């Protein structure tokens, strides 16, 4: 029966193959040794030497070793991390954060606290075991800090350990790193750096490790893939149609309605039209962000064709859909060349293993392609093979090109694992079943299917149909369903409905359910924060030398974290692990200096406690003087003329000079005329409709602009304040946030239209001055 409802929950929303994620590029720098103070050392002097032996495997010299501050959140030294375990029927990466998970026991927490071979194990007999960690890193979100998730542990030899983080912007888990288990039961390491804007919310990170090894008893379960093709006119004329398709594909993938998607060419209509490629790129980027496993090939409109010389230039296709987009995906197998002219994916639906072979237009019948395709199909002869081409059969189910005949004769016929060929190009929907004789005399069937729903004239170019292919292993049938998310309609009415949605036989390779219980076993879990705060630097070292710096002025009975950033002669850099030590109390603390009396009568160390230090520092520098009655008026708003006066005091180089561009409301007799003119000429204040509005109070969004301009703050980043809309102030608030000068209110908002109080401005001015001095 043909299935036309896409709401089923698949067992796996992300089924991973035996192909591991590509490792990060390695340098020739080795892991430092002879670390001092030793990791976790205690009773360390308040002035100590940090050191380690640095080596380069090539023997080359080490240009520099930067010793920097770091922070580690783990169960050994932080109460900012909590953990949970779960055993679920659904792959945990396919569902939201599971709030009904069981908290880790004290014994499990102790086992995860150190890298010491003591482990905490979560098992499952027929589901997915996972361990989730919630980590509060709110204290260490300053600009320049990078956050790394780090996990050490094991899984079964047949297992697949995954490290994921919750993407708060996209609302789903993102797989970051993945490694297979091993027969020796050796420990494995998974680590990944995360983007603070995506993976941190309210100061917290959600990380998860789970085992997604092959599902037990899945050989008889239905599974579904999606096929779409010839999106060229959507890119050219109907981008909203492609958007609707991508919206629907993402939602259905989250539901588990399908597990893999295939595109058979003509992403765009005009290969040289960059705007069309931008539409295609946006939709492919969204699929990537949703972690949808998929592949694409080049159609005739995706390449530059020289008909006279019969050449096909894949340069532009490579730019937007080349191997750079796919090579780190766990399902990506191999490309024939850097242009991604031909490639294959390896993907498993439960126990059923597939190879998807993509042959790009124009060269699909070349001797090079035939040789390469036969090699990879032979290497994966135990997998069900589906070949994707741009042009194979036409609307009459006939070959019309020599390339199609060559692929059939020299690739499809000799490789007995090829079960189906999917293609577009020709307008229409049709299919045929070819009966072939294998070398041993047995028969096999190959299903060839055409689908191209875009008519040659509007509005038939914007219908948005795609096909869902559902395999039923029990009776070895394959249901094709044609559906348009844009129209919410089944079967394009211009085509034969019997060729639009139909059922065909599909002889799956025989498999047996794999005996494979799942298990995730954690030895150590941490979130590492690498800062740019320099402790010291050692330079011009030989490989094997000891790099060292002095770290003075430490506090007693305090834990410190540090790391080394090493740069070799080839300008390759690599960070070490983060090390920690705890000081002792061997040096007496100096006698505390008596607190000076507050400068202002209405300001004390207790009120406003959060702003007292900044107010005193700014007052000490003569930037603020206060009111004649000795008060500061810290709760009051601050007038724009007083802000100009404060900038004039804070920035010695700020001077005005004639000729002046006068404000209508600032005569040359104004008490702060020179100060206001100086800020205007420096670009700090520009006024509004040629008025300065001297006695109006400064808003928080205006504050962002004047501080960024006055102190020339150039940090790049983006804020996450929900109450800040795109507009003139957005870029300044971005910069202020990236520089760590603002973190927003306790409710996570910025309150851009609110007046900034005198206490708030003192705090922001103090932070901006400190930032400027550090730069």
C-alpha positions, 0 to 999 in steps of 0.5 A: 500500500502506498503511504501518504502520511509523513508523521511516523517516528522513525527509530533513527533520525540520524543513522550513522554509517561505519565512516567516521567523522573526518579528524581535525587537521593535525600539526607536528607539535606533540603533547607537552610532557613533564608539566609543572606544577603537576596537574592537580598539585596542591600546596603550591607557592603563591609565586610559582614557575609554570613549565613543560617540555615542548617537542615538534615531531619534525625536530623543528624549533618552537617559535613561541609558547604562550602561557594563558589562563583557562578554566575547566568545569568538571566533577572534580572541582566544580559544582557548576556541572550536573549529569543525567543518564537515559535509555530511550527507544528513539535516538536521543539526538533526534528528540528534544532535551529529555527532562525525565532523565535520571540524575547521575549517582554520587558513585557515577559522578566520582567515576567521571571526576578524573581521567583515572580508568574509573568509569560510569556505564549506561547500558541498553539492550534494545535502545539508545543509552545516553549521558547528558551534562548541563554546565554553567559557564556564565562566569567565563563568556568574555569575548576571546574565550573559546569553549571546548567540550571534552570526553574520555570513555569507551563504547562497545566494539560494535558501538559508535560514540557520539558527542553532541551539543544542544543548539539553542538557536536551531532547537535541536542537537548537533553531532560534533564528534564521533568515533567507533568502538574498538576490539581492544576496549581502548579509551577514545576521546571526543572533543569539539569547540562550540560557538557561544552564540549557538550553544550557550543560553542563560550561561549554560551548555547542554552536552550529550554522549550516546551510543548509536551503534546498529539497531538490534532487530531492525531488519524488518522495519520500514525506512524512508528516503527523500528524493528531489531534483531540478530545482532550477526554476525555484532558484531563478523565479520561485525561491519561496517554493524551495523555502517551503520544501526545505521548511517541510523537509526539516520538520519531517526529518525532525519527526523521523519521517525520512532519514536520507535525501538525494538531489539529482541535479540542476540546482540552478537554471543559469550557472553564471547567475550568482543570485540563483546560487545564493538561493540554492546555498541558503537551502543547502545550508539550512539542511546542513544546520538541521543535520539532514544526511543528503547528497547532490550532483551537478545537472547540465544547468549547474556546469559551464558547457563548451559544446564545441570542445565537449568540456564541462567546467565544474568550478562554480558547482564546486564552490557551492556544492563541492566536497568542502560542504560534505567531506566532514559528514559522517555519511560521505564516502569519497569523491572522484576529484576535488570538483565533486564531479562524482561521489558516493555516500554510505548510509545505513537504514537500521541493518540495511546498508546502502551506497548512493552513487552520484554521477555528475552531468556530462562526464557520467559516461567517461572512461574515468567515471566508469573505472571509478564507479566500478571500483567503488561499487565492487568495494561495497558489493555487499551494500544495496546500490542506488545510482543518481544521474541527472539524465537517464531515461526520458518521459517515454522511459527511453535512453536518449543519450550515449552517456545513459547507455554507457552507464547502463551497459558498463556500470549498472549491468556488471554490478549486481548490487545496483538496484535502482537508477534515479534521474531528472532533466526530462520533464515528466514522471515515468519508470520502468523495470529492467530484467538483467541476467547475472553472471551466475545465470540468476535474474535481477531487476533494476528500477529506473525512475524519472521525476522532473515536475517543473514544466517548461512554462510558468506557472508549472515551474513552481509546483514544488513536488518531491518524492518520498521512497519508503522501503518495506523489507518484509515484502521487499516493496518500495512505495513512491509518493509524489507530494508538494509541500508548497501546494500540500498536494499529492501527484502532479495533475499533468502526469499519469498518477500511476507513474507519480505514486506507485509501488515497485519491487525492491530486492534488498540484500539479505541481512540478519539482525545484528546482535548489538546491545549499546553502551556508553562508558564515561571516564572523564567529562569536562567543559574547557574554557580557553581564554586570551589572558596571557600569563607570560611567553617563552620564545625561540625554543628548540624541540625538547626544550623546557618552556617556562614562565613565572606566575606571581601574585597568586592568592592562597588556597585558590585553584588556578587553571592554565594552558600552553598555546604552542607555535612552531616554525611552520606557524602551526599552533596547537593548544595543550590540555588545561592544567590545574593546581591549588595554592597553599598558605605558605605566605602570610597575607598582607594586612588589609588596607582600611577602606577609604571613606566613600566619595559621595554621601549616597554611595557606600560599599553596600549600596549600590554594591554592584557599582560601588567600585566603578563609581570610586574608580571613575571619581578617583580619576576625576571623571565624575565630581558629583552634585554640590550637596556631595551626592552622586545621584546614582539612581538618576538618569544621566544627561547628554551634556554631562556624558560629553563632559565625562568623555572630555575628562576621560580622553585627554586627546579629545579637543575641539577646534574651529570651524564648528558645525553648530547645533541649533540648541548649543550656542557658543555661550553654553557652559559645556560648548567646548566639550560638546563640540569636541565629542561632535568632532570626534564622531561620538555625538552626531545629534538629531535634526541638528539638535544636541538635546543637552538636558535629555537623558541618555538611553542604553542604546545611545550609550552603546553607540557613544562608548563604542565610538569613543573608545574605538571598540572593534570586537566582532560578535553578536548579542543574544538579547531578545528585546533588541530589534535590528536597527541602527543600534544593533551593531553597537550593542553587538560590539559592546557585548562581544567586548564583554562590556555589557552582559545585559540585565538579570532577565537576559534583556538589554532594555535598549530604550530605557534611560541609563542611570548614572551608576550604570554609566559609571560601570560601563565607562569603567569597563570601557576604560579597562578594555581600552587600556588592555588593548 
